[in-house]
Amino acid sequence: MKKIYLLGGALATMVLTTGVASAASGPSVVVAATNDLGMHCVCMTFDKFMLLPPFNTLRAQVIRRGSEPQIMADPTKIRVVYNIVEDTKAALDADPYYQSWVKNAPKLFPGFNPKDSKGNYQGLTGAKLSGEMQAHSDQGWWEIKGIPAYPNIDPNGVMIDPLGGPKRNPFLTANIKVYDRATNTLLAQTNTVAPAGFGGCCSCHLQVAADYGFPATPDGSFQAMGYLHQRDTGINIAKIDPDGDGVPGPIRCSQCHLDPAMGESTPPGYAGYPVSQYTFSDVLHRFHVQSKAALSMDPNLATDCYRCHPGNGVNCYRGLHTQKTIGTPAHNVWCTDCHGDLNQRVAQHQMDQPWSDATLPQCATCHSNTGEGNGYLSTGIFGKYLNSRGHEDNKILCSTCHGEPHALYPSTLAKDNQQMINLQGSSQPLGATSCNACHTDRPYGGSPHGSSTSSSSSTSSSDYSSYSSKSSDD
């Protein structure tokens, strides 16, 4: 059987273009990149409270093509750089919502400065809007975590601003380039989607504020939530003054309710206030599905995920499963078919361990021979899909071939699919129609799960011709 090895030798110098690789020709080096979620939620304003900050993560794998493809993950040999195309400094300087983040981020995260010493925007991890990705050399992949990407103001954007502002583009472009470290020669390049979208909070909470006699504004919503939080817990969050300037806010929910997405193992808390035993995911979802007032606004809230998650023209769940029909009565696969509805999730205490492989869906629930759990990354966050590797000694991230959760190939968003089309001429998962993207001796394609990939194999393209239809039925 052919193997894929971590590259330690000389580097090839041909650049990946939009042309599709043929078996013997094509680029010598290819790169494939994905976001880690399919959509990162982010708040619109930060003056009063914050659920989630600007925080985007990209993954990439670089492969030297050949009959024995080689993973390239040695940072002394190559460097992998990225940039978020639409989020220029000028665009963010002129964005009032982003400037609300810049103003309030040091209050929400004491000690953090959203600008570096040169005035460049940076995220909570220090990641900029452009820079070098970091190598996980022992695992064969590259990552940049915590990019402060933000939905771009765009008159042609699909995302509607619930506060009445201009439309925005939530599907940002991330360019990825690979260079020889010694010669600075461009070896390969690609682009992928760096998604960032607003949740649907304001679509309900402005009305909630008005119902309780507060202005139908973000500040009125903050006051109403403070009132309701005091009613239920005795603590009015709208009166917390974390920085002692005499003005309440801004606060972040994860300061008292643990949210592993913040990179914290315990909530830091506010001086003089208790830390909750309940996670942010738990209290947020459980309250809404058990609140009579919330259910009066939407009796189907337990299954109506876009009430809170980015709907508003975005439809963050857009991958191949949206096009698959299952169940009785027959229906297109919906969020709840994988995650369970909110009533189930609350009853099963799933959100006691949010963002965990112990509670997140597994591909193996429906699909056989997935390889899920192999080559485990143990990142400490996310489910088995994002933590697993497969194909030839478990060197390839599942997401490299299949795409990011909620936007698996082929996506209903053309921009998601362009990378696969550039690599192999098809929007199917990498290798489904042709192995040529990485292998120079295999004109056929098919599922790599459990199949022999020896160059001496007699397998022909017809042996894999049913891959796409089989995937549709699984």
C-alpha positions in Angstrom: 0.0 0.0 0.0 1.2 3.5 -0.8 2.0 5.8 2.1 1.8 9.5 2.7 4.8 10.8 4.6 5.7 14.0 6.4 7.9 15.9 4.0 11.5 16.4 5.0 13.2 16.8 1.6 13.5 19.4 -1.1 10.6 21.5 -2.2 8.9 21.6 -5.5 8.1 25.0 -7.0 5.0 24.8 -9.3 2.1 27.0 -8.3 -1.5 25.8 -7.9 -3.8 27.7 -10.2 -7.4 27.3 -11.1 -6.5 24.5 -13.5 -7.5 21.0 -12.6 -4.6 18.5 -12.0 -4.3 15.7 -14.5 -2.7 12.4 -13.5 0.8 13.1 -14.6 0.8 16.9 -15.0 -0.6 19.8 -12.9 0.9 21.5 -9.9 3.6 19.8 -7.8 2.2 21.2 -4.6 -1.4 21.7 -3.6 -3.1 23.2 -0.5 -6.6 22.8 0.8 -8.0 25.0 3.5 -11.3 25.2 5.5 -12.9 27.1 8.3 -13.5 25.1 11.5 -17.2 25.7 11.9 -19.0 26.7 8.8 -20.2 29.9 10.5 -18.8 31.9 13.4 -21.5 34.0 15.2 -20.5 37.5 16.3 -22.3 40.4 18.0 -23.3 43.6 16.3 -22.6 45.9 19.2 -20.5 45.6 22.3 -21.3 48.6 24.4 -23.5 46.8 26.8 -23.0 43.0 26.6 -21.4 40.4 24.4 -22.2 36.8 23.6 -19.4 36.1 21.2 -16.4 38.2 19.9 -14.8 38.3 16.4 -13.0 34.9 16.3 -12.4 32.9 13.2 -10.2 29.9 12.7 -8.7 28.4 9.5 -7.1 25.0 8.9 -4.9 24.0 6.0 -3.0 21.0 4.7 -0.2 21.2 2.1 0.5 18.2 0.0 3.3 17.5 -2.4 1.8 15.5 -5.3 3.2 12.2 -6.5 2.6 8.5 -6.6 3.4 8.7 -2.9 2.0 12.1 -1.8 3.8 13.8 1.0 2.3 16.0 3.7 4.3 19.3 4.0 4.2 20.6 7.6 7.7 21.6 8.4 7.8 25.3 9.2 11.6 25.4 8.6 10.9 24.4 5.0 7.7 26.3 4.1 5.5 29.0 5.4 1.8 29.2 4.9 0.2 32.6 4.9 -3.4 33.9 4.9 -5.3 37.1 4.6 -9.0 38.0 4.9 -9.7 39.8 1.6 -12.7 41.9 2.5 -11.7 42.9 6.0 -9.3 45.6 5.1 -8.2 48.1 7.8 -9.9 50.9 6.0 -13.2 48.9 5.9 -13.1 48.1 9.6 -12.0 51.6 10.5 -15.3 52.8 8.9 -17.5 50.1 10.4 -19.3 51.4 13.4 -20.1 47.9 14.7 -16.5 46.9 14.6 -15.4 50.1 16.2 -17.7 49.2 19.1 -15.7 46.1 19.5 -12.4 48.0 19.4 -13.7 50.4 22.0 -15.1 47.8 24.4 -12.8 44.8 23.9 -10.3 45.9 26.6 -13.2 46.2 29.0 -14.7 42.8 28.1 -11.2 41.1 28.1 -9.0 43.0 30.6 -5.4 43.2 29.4 -6.4 42.6 25.8 -5.7 45.3 23.1 -7.6 44.8 19.8 -4.7 46.7 18.0 -1.0 45.8 18.0 1.8 48.3 18.5 1.6 49.1 14.8 -2.2 49.8 14.9 -3.1 46.5 13.1 -6.2 44.8 14.3 -5.7 41.6 16.2 -7.8 38.9 17.8 -7.9 37.5 21.2 -5.1 35.0 20.3 -2.9 37.7 18.7 -3.9 36.6 15.2 -4.2 39.4 12.7 -6.3 39.7 9.5 -3.3 38.5 7.6 -0.1 36.6 8.7 1.4 33.2 9.0 -0.4 30.0 10.0 1.1 27.9 12.6 2.3 24.3 11.9 1.2 21.2 13.8 4.2 19.4 12.4 3.6 16.2 14.2 0.1 16.0 13.0 0.5 17.3 9.5 -1.6 20.4 9.4 -1.6 24.2 9.7 -3.9 26.4 11.7 -4.5 30.1 12.6 -6.8 30.5 15.5 -8.7 33.6 16.5 -8.7 35.8 13.4 -10.8 38.9 14.2 -12.9 38.5 11.0 -16.1 40.5 10.8 -19.0 40.5 8.3 -18.3 43.1 5.7 -20.6 46.0 4.8 -21.7 45.1 1.2 -24.8 46.4 -0.6 -24.9 43.1 -2.4 -24.5 41.1 0.7 -27.1 38.5 1.8 -27.1 39.2 5.5 -29.8 41.5 6.8 -29.0 43.8 9.7 -31.8 43.5 12.3 -30.9 47.0 13.5 -31.7 48.5 10.1 -28.1 49.0 8.9 -26.7 48.2 5.5 -26.5 44.6 4.2 -23.4 42.6 4.9 -21.4 39.8 3.4 -20.9 37.0 6.0 -19.0 34.8 3.6 -15.6 36.4 3.6 -12.7 35.2 1.4 -9.6 33.8 3.0 -6.6 33.5 0.7 -4.0 30.9 1.6 -0.6 30.8 0.0 2.4 28.5 0.5 6.0 29.7 0.1 9.3 28.0 0.1 10.9 29.3 3.4 14.4 29.7 1.9 13.7 31.1 -1.6 10.3 32.7 -1.0 9.0 30.9 -4.1 5.2 30.6 -4.3 4.4 26.9 -4.2 0.6 26.8 -4.0 -2.4 28.8 -3.3 -6.1 28.5 -2.7 -9.0 30.3 -1.1 -11.8 29.3 1.2 -14.7 30.9 3.0 -14.1 32.6 6.4 -17.7 32.9 7.6 -18.9 35.4 10.2 -22.5 36.3 10.8 -24.9 38.0 13.2 -27.2 35.8 15.2 -30.9 36.5 15.4 -31.1 37.8 19.0 -32.4 41.3 18.0 -35.2 39.9 15.9 -36.9 38.9 19.2 -35.2 40.9 21.9 -36.1 44.4 20.7 -39.7 43.4 21.0 -39.1 41.8 24.3 -37.6 45.1 25.6 -40.7 47.0 24.4 -43.0 44.4 26.0 -41.4 45.1 29.4 -41.5 48.9 28.9 -38.0 49.5 27.8 -36.9 51.1 24.5 -36.7 48.8 21.5 -33.0 49.3 21.2 -29.9 47.3 22.1 -29.6 49.4 25.4 -33.3 48.7 26.1 -32.7 45.0 25.5 -29.8 45.1 27.9 -32.1 46.7 30.5 -34.9 44.2 29.9 -32.5 41.2 30.2 -31.1 42.7 33.4 -34.6 42.9 34.8 -35.4 39.3 33.8 -32.0 38.0 35.1 -32.7 39.7 38.5 -36.2 38.2 38.6 -34.8 34.7 38.1 -31.4 34.9 39.9 -31.4 38.0 42.0 -28.6 39.6 39.9 -29.4 42.5 37.6 -26.7 42.1 34.9 -27.5 45.6 33.5 -26.1 47.1 36.7 -22.8 45.3 36.7 -20.0 47.9 36.2 -16.9 45.7 35.5 -14.4 48.4 34.9 -15.6 50.8 37.6 -16.2 53.8 35.4 -19.6 54.4 36.9 -21.4 53.2 33.8 -22.8 49.7 33.8 -21.4 47.3 31.2 -20.1 46.0 29.0 -20.4 42.5 30.2 -19.9 39.1 28.6 -22.1 36.2 29.6 -19.1 33.8 29.7 -17.5 35.8 32.5 -19.9 34.0 34.9 -21.1 31.1 32.7 -18.4 28.8 31.4 -18.0 28.9 27.6 -15.2 26.6 26.3 -15.3 28.6 23.0 -13.6 31.4 24.9 -10.6 29.2 25.6 -11.4 29.1 29.3 -11.6 26.1 31.5 -13.3 28.1 34.3 -15.3 31.3 34.1 -13.2 34.3 35.4 -16.2 35.9 37.1 -16.8 39.5 38.3 -15.7 40.8 41.6 -18.5 40.6 44.1 -20.7 38.3 42.0 -20.9 34.5 42.2 -19.8 32.3 39.3 -22.6 30.1 37.9 -22.5 26.3 38.0 -24.3 26.3 34.7 -22.5 26.7 31.3 -23.4 29.5 28.9 -24.7 27.0 26.4 -26.9 25.4 29.0 -28.6 28.5 30.4 -29.0 30.1 27.0 -30.7 27.1 25.4 -32.6 25.9 28.4 -34.1 29.2 29.3 -35.4 29.8 25.8 -37.0 26.4 25.4 -38.6 26.4 28.9 -39.7 30.0 28.9 -43.4 30.5 28.4 -42.8 34.0 27.1 -40.2 32.8 24.6 -42.5 29.9 23.4 -45.4 32.4 23.0 -43.3 34.2 20.4 -42.4 30.9 18.7 -44.0 27.6 19.8 -41.6 25.7 17.6 -38.5 27.2 19.2 -37.0 23.8 20.1 -36.6 23.1 16.3 -36.5 26.6 14.9 -32.7 27.1 15.1 -32.6 30.2 12.8 -34.4 32.1 15.5 -31.1 32.5 17.2 -28.4 31.1 14.9 -27.5 33.1 11.7 -30.6 32.9 9.5 -31.4 36.5 8.5 -30.6 35.8 4.8 -27.5 33.8 5.7 -28.6 30.2 6.2 -25.4 29.1 8.0 -26.3 25.4 7.6 -25.8 25.0 3.9 -23.9 21.8 3.3 -24.7 18.6 1.4 -27.0 17.3 4.1 -29.5 20.1 3.3 -30.1 18.3 0.0 -30.7 14.9 1.5 -34.0 13.4 2.4 -34.5 11.1 5.4 -37.2 9.9 7.8 -40.9 9.3 8.0 -42.4 11.5 6.9 -39.7 12.3 4.5 -37.9 15.6 5.1 -34.6 17.3 4.3 -32.0 16.8 7.0 -32.3 19.5 9.5 -30.1 20.6 12.5 -32.2 18.6 14.9 -31.6 15.3 13.0 -28.0 15.5 14.0 -28.0 17.5 17.2 -31.4 16.7 18.6 -34.0 19.3 19.3 -33.6 21.6 22.3 -36.0 19.6 24.5 -33.9 16.5 23.9 -30.6 18.3 24.4 -31.8 19.7 27.7 -33.2 16.4 28.9 -29.9 14.6 28.0 -27.8 17.4 29.7 -25.8 17.7 26.5 -25.0 21.3 27.1 -23.4 20.5 30.5 -20.4 19.7 28.2 -20.6 22.1 25.3 -18.3 22.0 22.4 -17.3 18.5 23.4 -16.8 15.3 21.5 -18.9 13.7 24.3 -22.0 15.6 23.3 -21.6 16.7 19.7 -23.0 14.6 16.8 -21.0 11.9 15.2 -21.0 10.9 11.5 -21.0 7.3 12.5 -24.5 7.6 13.8 -25.7 7.4 10.2 -22.7 6.6 8.1 -20.6 3.4 8.3 -16.8 3.1 7.9 -16.2 6.8 8.5 -12.9 6.4 10.3 -14.1 8.8 12.9 -11.9 8.8 15.9 -8.8 7.8 14.0 -5.6 9.9 14.1 -7.2 11.8 16.9 -6.1 15.4 17.4 -7.4 15.9 21.0 -7.7 19.6 20.6 -9.8 19.8 23.7 -12.8 21.3 21.8 -15.1 20.3 19.0 -16.5 16.9 18.1 -15.0 13.8 16.6 -15.3 14.9 13.0 -13.0 18.0 13.5 -10.7 16.0 15.7 -10.2 13.0 13.3 -7.9 12.2 10.5 -8.1 9.4 8.0 -6.8 8.1 4.6 -3.4 6.4 4.4 -2.1 6.1 7.9 -4.5 8.8 9.2 -2.6 11.8 7.8 -5.5 13.7 6.2 -8.0 15.8 8.2 -11.6 14.7 7.6 -12.3 18.4 6.9 -9.6 18.7 4.2 -11.6 16.4 2.0 -15.2 16.9 3.2 -15.2 20.6 4.2 -16.3 22.3 7.4 -19.2 21.4 9.5 -22.5 22.9 8.3 -21.0 23.5 4.9 -19.8 20.1 3.8 -19.1 19.5 0.1 -21.0 20.0 -2.1 -22.4 23.1 -0.4 -25.4 25.0 -1.6 -23.2 28.1 -1.6 -21.1 28.2 -4.8 -18.3 30.0 -3.1 -17.8 27.1 -0.7 -17.4 24.7 -3.6 -14.9 26.7 -5.7 -11.8 25.3 -3.9 -12.8 21.7 -4.8 -13.7 22.6 -8.3 -10.2 24.2 -8.7 -8.5 21.1 -7.2 -10.4 18.3 -9.0 -13.0 19.8 -11.4 -15.9 18.8 -9.1 -17.7 20.1 -6.0 -17.8 16.6 -4.5 -15.5 15.8 -1.5 -11.9 15.6 -2.5 -11.1 12.4 -4.2 -14.7 11.4 -4.9 -14.4 11.9 -8.6 -10.6 11.9 -9.1 -7.6 11.1 -6.9 -5.5 13.3 -9.2 -5.5 16.3 -6.9 -2.9 14.5 -4.8 -1.9 11.3 -6.6 -0.2 11.4 -9.9 -0.9 7.7 -10.7 -4.6 7.4 -10.1 -7.1 8.7 -12.7 -10.0 7.1 -10.9 -11.9 8.5 -7.9 -14.0 7.1 -5.1 -14.4 6.9 -1.4 -11.0 6.4 0.4 -12.7 5.0 3.5 -11.2 1.5 3.9 -10.3 1.2 0.2 -6.9 0.0 -1.0 -5.0 2.7 -2.8 -2.1 0.8 -4.0 -0.9 1.9 -7.5 -0.9 -1.8 -8.5 -4.6 -2.1 -7.7 -6.8 -3.1 -10.6 -9.6 -0.8 -9.4 -11.0 1.2 -12.2 -13.1 4.3 -12.3 -16.3 2.2 -12.7 -15.6 0.6 -9.3 -16.2 4.0 -7.7 -19.0 5.2 -10.0 -21.6 4.8 -7.4 -19.9 6.9 -4.7 -22.1 10.0 -5.2 -25.4 8.1 -5.2 -24.4 6.0 -2.3 -23.5 9.1 -0.3 -26.9 10.5 -1.2 -28.7 7.5 0.3 -26.6 7.2 3.5 
